[in-house]
Amino acid sequence: MDASTPHCIDTTAPALLICEHCDTVHRRHPLARGEVAECARCGAVLERCRGMPAKTMLALVLTALVVFVQATLWPIVTLGLNGQYVDATLWDMIHMMWVDHSQVVAVLAAGTLFVFPLGKILILGWLLMYARNGRRAPGFRQLMVALHHLGPWTMSEVFVLGALVSIVKAHLYFDVLPDPGIYAYGALMLLITVFAGIDLTRLWDETRDEHAEELP
C-alpha cells in the first residue's frame, strides 16, 4: 500500500477484531480511505474506513434535525377540487387515518416517520457531542444498542416513494401540488442514507470511558 494513501489509523484501538456474527477473531490492519474489512469466515463487514470525523457527523445530525422539524411542520401536499384547496401536514394525515378507523396504520406511520427517526437523530447527536472530544456519553453502551435496533424502523425513504406514487395517482382526480414538506422529507431521506453508510461501531474505538479509567 502506498505511503501517501490516507489511512484509518487509531493507536488506541484494540489489535484484534471479533466478528459479531460468527465470533471469528481477526487481526486489525490499517485500512485505506473507503476500504472495508470483511470476515474471512462469513463475509460480514467488520469495520469501514470513513474519512468523516465526529465533528462533521455532528454537523450532519444538526442539519438532519432542522430538516426533520421542517418536514414535520410544513404541509406535504395540497389537493384541489372545483377551486377548493386543502393542504395537509404529516400529523394531519396521521389524524385522518386514526379518525378513519385505521389506528394500526396511524400508529405505524407515527412511529416510523416521527418517533423512530427523531429518536435516532437525538441519540446520534448526544453521542457525537461527546465523541468529538474523544469521550463516551453517559449511557453510551445502551444508546449504541438502541441505535442498532432503531435502524430498520426508520422508513422516511419508503414514505417519500409512497408519497410520490400517491401524488401521481391522485393527479388523475384532483389538482395536486407538492408542498415544501415533501421536499424536506426528500432531503431527510438523503441524510439518513448518508448515516446508514457510516460505520458507527468505530465510536467504540475512538472514544474512551472516563469512568472506567478512574477505577483502580
Salt bridges, closest charged atoms under 4 A:
GLU20 OE2 - HIS21 NE2 3.61
GLU47 OE1 - ARG28 NH2 3.27
ASP205 OD2 - ARG28 NH2 2.66
GLU206 OE2 - ARG202 NE 3.66
GLU210 OE2 - ARG208 NH2 3.81
